[in-house]
Amino acid sequence: MLAAFEFGTTCDDVRAIVVTGAGDTFSHGTDLRAPDGFSAGSGAFKPLRGGRRDVGGELAVAIYRSTRPVIAAINGTAVGIGVSMVLPMDIRVCSATSRFAVPFVRRGIVPESCSTWFLPRIVGISTAMYWATTGKTFTADEALAQGLVQEVVPQEDVLSRAMEIASGIASHSAPIAVALTRQMMWRGLSVDHPMTANELESEALLHLGALPDAREGVQSFLERRAPIFPTPASQTPAPYPWWVEPEFQAPES
């Protein structure tokens, strides 16, 4: 998945990314019955893969960095990393039969994949604490009511609906505008005043307003046709990137 997101974020032909599971399940999480599936004393302890960094968190950061919108097609049960991996995604569609759980404390560990950062920002601190400290299983309807997912559809329609949303973005939205919007939205969650957004938006509008995409957006609207935006997402202008990317610091022994 790390390789897939690296490709998806650097290839100009990719306009949106859809993630789904195989078969009738999105992800059951770690196989607790496997001999190396959960033993913290094992060199293959699953969250760390024998190293000192949670690789689910590495994936979450890679998704967070993406300049393409990411859509989760949750085609069934999502437990553990099945929930935490979709949190940095932008739009989540699930089946009516989906079941969810964040059961880490029931297994004697903490949530992973940066979910302690993402989950409260998506569903609010009280709901995040409720799900994370009880480890309860909850339904698609509860996930929808609390904002974890945006749509609940029949099982057989999950992937097609996610692809429909992705196709709509690809057909009607300027890639460079989507890239900047996604990063401004996510990274704006950590700033302490809306003045930062005012400054970034102003700078972005000045740059994008001078590109042919803005003219095409208006012209296609007036002509009542689908737009053809010429500027790829990779040609993001200043102020992108406006942040300093932190490096992972391994825990001390």
C-alpha positions as CSV (number, residue, x, y, z in Angstrom):
1,M,0.0,0.0,0.0
2,L,2.9,2.3,0.7
3,A,4.1,1.7,-2.9
4,A,0.6,2.2,-4.3
5,F,0.2,5.6,-2.6
6,E,3.7,6.7,-3.7
7,F,2.7,5.9,-7.3
8,G,-0.8,7.4,-6.9
9,T,0.5,10.6,-5.6
10,T,3.3,11.1,-8.2
11,C,1.5,9.9,-11.4
12,D,-0.4,12.7,-13.2
13,D,-2.8,10.2,-14.7
14,V,-4.1,9.3,-11.2
15,R,-6.9,11.7,-10.2
16,A,-8.4,9.9,-7.2
17,I,-7.6,6.8,-5.2
18,V,-10.1,4.2,-4.1
19,V,-9.2,1.6,-1.4
20,T,-11.4,-1.5,-0.9
21,G,-11.1,-5.0,0.5
22,A,-11.1,-8.4,-1.2
23,G,-14.2,-10.6,-0.9
24,D,-16.9,-9.7,1.6
25,T,-14.6,-8.1,4.2
26,F,-12.7,-4.9,4.3
27,S,-10.3,-5.9,7.0
28,H,-10.6,-8.1,10.1
29,G,-7.4,-6.6,11.4
30,T,-4.5,-8.6,12.8
31,D,-5.0,-12.4,12.8
32,L,-4.8,-13.1,16.5
33,R,-4.6,-16.9,15.8
34,A,-1.4,-16.6,13.9
35,P,1.7,-17.6,15.9
36,D,3.4,-14.3,15.3
37,G,0.2,-12.3,15.0
38,F,0.1,-10.5,18.3
39,S,2.9,-11.6,20.5
40,A,4.6,-8.4,21.8
41,G,7.7,-10.5,22.6
42,S,8.0,-11.7,19.1
43,G,10.4,-10.1,16.6
44,A,7.5,-10.0,14.2
45,F,5.0,-8.2,16.5
46,K,2.6,-7.0,13.9
47,P,2.2,-3.3,14.6
48,L,5.9,-2.8,14.5
49,R,7.0,-5.6,12.0
50,G,10.0,-6.2,14.2
51,G,11.2,-2.6,14.0
52,R,10.6,0.5,16.2
53,R,8.0,2.3,14.0
54,D,4.3,1.4,13.7
55,V,4.0,0.7,10.0
56,G,0.3,1.5,10.1
57,G,1.3,5.0,11.2
58,E,3.7,5.1,8.3
59,L,0.9,4.3,5.9
60,A,-1.4,6.9,7.6
61,V,1.2,9.6,7.1
62,A,1.7,8.6,3.5
63,I,-2.1,8.9,2.9
64,Y,-2.1,12.2,4.8
65,R,0.6,13.5,2.4
66,S,-1.3,12.5,-0.7
67,T,-2.3,15.2,-3.1
68,R,-5.1,13.0,-4.5
69,P,-8.4,12.5,-2.8
70,V,-8.7,9.1,-1.2
71,I,-12.0,7.2,-1.0
72,A,-12.6,4.2,1.2
73,A,-15.0,1.6,-0.1
74,I,-15.6,-0.4,3.1
75,N,-17.2,-3.5,1.7
76,G,-17.9,-5.3,5.0
77,T,-16.3,-5.7,8.4
78,A,-13.6,-3.2,9.4
79,V,-11.8,-3.9,12.7
80,G,-8.6,-2.5,14.2
81,I,-6.4,-1.3,11.3
82,G,-9.5,-1.8,9.2
83,V,-10.8,1.3,10.9
84,S,-7.6,3.2,11.6
85,M,-6.3,2.9,8.0
86,V,-9.4,4.7,6.6
87,L,-9.2,7.7,9.0
88,P,-6.8,9.7,6.9
89,M,-8.9,9.0,3.8
90,D,-11.3,11.7,2.7
91,I,-14.6,10.0,1.9
92,R,-15.8,6.8,3.3
93,V,-18.6,4.6,1.9
94,C,-19.6,1.4,3.6
95,S,-22.1,-1.4,3.2
96,A,-25.3,-1.6,5.3
97,T,-23.9,-4.8,6.8
98,S,-20.5,-3.3,7.8
99,R,-19.5,-3.6,11.4
100,F,-16.7,-1.6,13.0
101,A,-14.5,-1.8,16.1
102,V,-11.5,-0.1,17.6
103,P,-10.6,-2.9,20.0
104,F,-6.9,-2.2,20.8
105,V,-7.4,-1.6,24.6
106,R,-9.1,-5.0,24.8
107,R,-5.9,-6.5,23.5
108,G,-3.7,-4.6,26.0
109,I,-2.3,-2.0,23.5
110,V,-3.1,1.5,22.3
111,P,-4.7,2.5,19.0
112,E,-2.3,2.6,16.1
113,S,-1.9,4.1,12.6
114,C,-2.1,7.6,14.0
115,S,-5.7,7.0,14.9
116,T,-5.4,8.9,18.2
117,W,-4.8,12.0,16.0
118,F,-7.3,11.3,13.2
119,L,-10.3,9.8,15.0
120,P,-11.1,12.7,17.4
121,R,-10.9,15.1,14.4
122,I,-13.4,13.1,12.4
123,V,-16.0,12.0,15.0
124,G,-15.2,14.3,18.0
125,I,-13.3,13.6,21.2
126,S,-16.3,12.1,23.1
127,T,-17.2,9.5,20.4
128,A,-13.6,8.7,19.8
129,M,-13.0,8.1,23.5
130,Y,-16.2,6.0,23.7
131,W,-15.2,3.7,20.8
132,A,-11.5,3.5,21.8
133,T,-11.9,2.9,25.5
134,T,-14.8,0.4,25.3
135,G,-13.5,-1.4,22.1
136,K,-17.2,-2.0,21.3
137,T,-18.5,-3.2,18.0
138,F,-20.7,-0.7,16.2
139,T,-22.9,-0.7,13.2
140,A,-22.9,1.1,9.9
141,D,-25.8,3.3,11.1
142,E,-23.8,4.4,14.1
143,A,-20.8,5.0,11.9
144,L,-22.9,7.2,9.7
145,A,-24.6,9.1,12.5
146,Q,-21.2,9.9,14.1
147,G,-19.6,11.0,10.8
148,L,-17.1,8.1,10.4
149,V,-18.7,7.3,7.0
150,Q,-20.5,9.6,4.6
151,E,-22.8,7.1,2.9
152,V,-24.2,3.6,3.6
153,V,-25.2,1.6,0.6
154,P,-26.1,-2.0,-0.2
155,Q,-23.1,-4.4,0.0
156,E,-23.1,-5.0,-3.8
157,D,-22.9,-1.2,-4.5
158,V,-20.1,-0.2,-2.2
159,L,-17.2,-0.2,-4.8
160,S,-19.3,1.1,-7.7
161,R,-20.5,4.0,-5.5
162,A,-16.9,4.8,-4.5
163,M,-15.8,4.7,-8.1
164,E,-18.7,6.9,-9.1
165,I,-17.5,9.5,-6.6
166,A,-13.9,9.2,-7.8
167,S,-15.0,9.5,-11.4
168,G,-17.0,12.7,-10.6
169,I,-13.9,14.3,-9.1
170,A,-11.8,13.3,-12.1
171,S,-14.4,14.6,-14.5
172,H,-15.3,17.9,-13.0
173,S,-12.6,19.1,-10.6
174,A,-9.2,20.7,-11.5
175,P,-6.4,18.4,-10.3
176,I,-4.2,21.2,-9.0
177,A,-7.1,22.8,-7.2
178,V,-8.0,19.5,-5.6
179,A,-4.4,18.9,-4.5
180,L,-4.2,22.2,-2.8
181,T,-7.6,22.0,-1.3
182,R,-6.9,18.6,0.2
183,Q,-3.7,19.7,1.9
184,M,-5.1,23.0,3.1
185,M,-8.1,21.1,4.7
186,W,-6.1,18.4,6.5
187,R,-3.2,20.6,7.6
188,G,-5.5,23.4,8.6
189,L,-6.8,21.1,11.4
190,S,-3.5,21.8,13.3
191,V,-3.3,25.6,13.0
192,D,-4.4,27.8,15.9
193,H,-6.1,30.7,14.0
194,P,-8.1,31.1,10.8
195,M,-5.7,33.8,9.7
196,T,-3.4,31.0,8.5
197,A,-6.2,29.8,6.2
198,N,-6.8,33.4,5.0
199,E,-3.2,33.8,4.1
200,L,-2.9,30.4,2.3
201,E,-6.1,30.7,0.4
202,S,-5.2,34.2,-0.7
203,E,-1.8,33.1,-2.0
204,A,-3.4,30.0,-3.7
205,L,-6.1,32.1,-5.4
206,L,-3.6,34.5,-6.8
207,H,-1.6,31.7,-8.4
208,L,-4.5,29.6,-9.6
209,G,-6.3,32.6,-10.9
210,A,-3.5,33.1,-13.4
211,L,-3.6,29.5,-14.7
212,P,-5.7,28.3,-17.7
213,D,-7.6,26.1,-15.4
214,A,-9.6,29.0,-13.9
215,R,-10.5,30.2,-17.3
216,E,-11.5,26.7,-18.4
217,G,-13.6,26.3,-15.3
218,V,-15.6,29.4,-16.1
219,Q,-15.8,28.7,-19.8
220,S,-17.0,25.2,-19.4
221,F,-19.7,26.3,-17.0
222,L,-20.9,29.0,-19.5
223,E,-20.9,26.5,-22.4
224,R,-22.6,23.8,-20.3
225,R,-19.9,21.1,-21.0
226,A,-17.5,19.1,-19.0
227,P,-14.2,20.9,-18.3
228,I,-10.8,19.9,-19.6
229,F,-8.3,21.1,-17.1
230,P,-4.7,21.3,-18.5
231,T,-2.6,21.7,-15.4
232,P,-1.6,18.4,-13.6
233,A,-1.6,18.1,-9.8
234,S,2.2,17.8,-9.8
235,Q,2.5,21.5,-10.9
236,T,1.4,22.9,-7.6
237,P,2.6,26.5,-7.3
238,A,3.8,28.4,-4.2
239,P,2.8,28.4,-1.4
240,Y,2.9,24.6,-1.7
241,P,4.4,23.1,0.4
242,W,4.1,25.7,3.2
243,W,5.1,23.3,6.0
244,V,8.3,21.6,7.1
245,E,7.7,17.8,7.1
246,P,8.8,16.3,10.4
247,E,11.0,13.1,10.4
248,F,10.0,10.1,12.5
249,Q,12.0,9.8,15.7
250,A,12.3,6.2,16.9
251,P,11.5,5.7,20.6
252,E,14.5,5.3,22.8
253,S,15.3,1.9,24.2
